[in-house]
Amino acid sequence: MSLQLTNTLGGELEEFSPIDPGHVRMYSCGPTVYGATHIGNFRAFAFPDLLRRYLEWSGYRVTWVMNITDVDDRIIRDLAAAGGTLSELTAPHIARFMADMSDLRIGPPTVLSRATEHVPEMAALIATLVDKGHAYRADDGSIFFRISSWPAYGTLARLDPSQARVGERVADDDYGKDDARDFALWKGPKPGEPSWPTEIGEGRPGWHIECSAMSMKYLGPSFDIHTGGVDLIFPHHENEIAQSEAATGQHFVNVWLHNAHLQLGGQKMARRVGNIAKPAEIYAEGYSPAVLRYALIATHYRAPLEWGDDTLDNARAAVQRLSTAVATLESYAEARPDAATLDEAVSAARDSFKTAMDDDLNVSGALGAVFDLVRELNRRVDARSLSTADASRAAAALRDFDRVLGVLDLPDELPEGAQELLDQRAAARAAREWPTSDRLRDELAALGVTVEDTRDGQRWRVTTRGSNG
Ligand SMILES: [Zn+2]
């Protein structure tokens, strides 16, 4: 079986096949940088990252483009309050976003493109739409897309075009429109607002046009996959399709994938609701980025992720189970013949993992396959029925699953002073000085290092992580 994905365009589960054999081109709507990005936002970036990793694991080359919206109405509102320049305002938010992405092992995307660095491309696309009669100018220099010129409008969201509502994002752009449904491609200059001189005049882009301009610049007029949160289907993605296809005359995107929201207390996590949690706050509570990543990816992307009191603890237990299994296998040594049935167990797990992921990224099924194998390997380790070479092959198999999951938590760096304590403790145990050994175990725990005694000696793992701000 090959990969099947649920395409929002048409609403069916479809067999995935890239336009260029062996090469997948995908685009994800990225963050608007007007404040810290919260974990609900990161769900929408962890999901395409999981997909990207799975495509690579399956042998595809992937070109993944994500945008950064660094100019929009909310940023301009903040700029009016804060003063300074646009880039002074957005730079710290962009830096924080990149650091959070790296901690969460998301990407980096092949191209991470900023709206403000692509204004000429947006202006050129708008000029084409005006030339072709799909867009018109208002008196104030704004330019609107004429929805009545595009009969296919509403196909993605399955709207009746005559019923299409004016979206939240364009509600304040009414001035100068011929039709309430039309949306702003370009906004005329206003005193005190940033604007750019371009071939279509002075002004700034509307929000929707940036994703068409940047995706097509890096991926071509037709590409394979476009992702985003469900809230972007209408009007944002509907508008992207209309303005891209009206300009190029070509089919824009083959597969549209949308992730459901992260919910806290029964509501979508959102800044306007006020129920947001930032990654740094979660790390300050002692959960590692790998644990947060696990919590973000372990629920199927099309199902709402209900964030509960036990979400992170469950994720931590799973991450530790997997990480401990790898650490155990990698330090295991037993001089005995290879186990006859190990490769069979590993390849059965790999088949189940692939079957589940091929089924619209059924991640719970895939994790089930991984943890069934972990249980089986633990049993064999306890029975000492593996050879040293078996154990190392088994560890490599678990690490291979982690190329897709990205959740192994095996810090190779101990906190300062911990190695000394571990050495002293090993010596104390060799001398059967149990009270000393126990005291050293407590001192290590205070440094965030948990020690376990195994037949192969003491094994440690770093269980807490200090706040990283
Ligand atoms: Zn977008």
Boltz pocket constraint, residues with backbone or C-beta under 6 A from the ligand:
constraints:
  - pocket:
      binder: B
      contacts: [[A, 28], [A, 29], [A, 30], [A, 208], [A, 211], [A, 236]]
      max_distance: 6.0
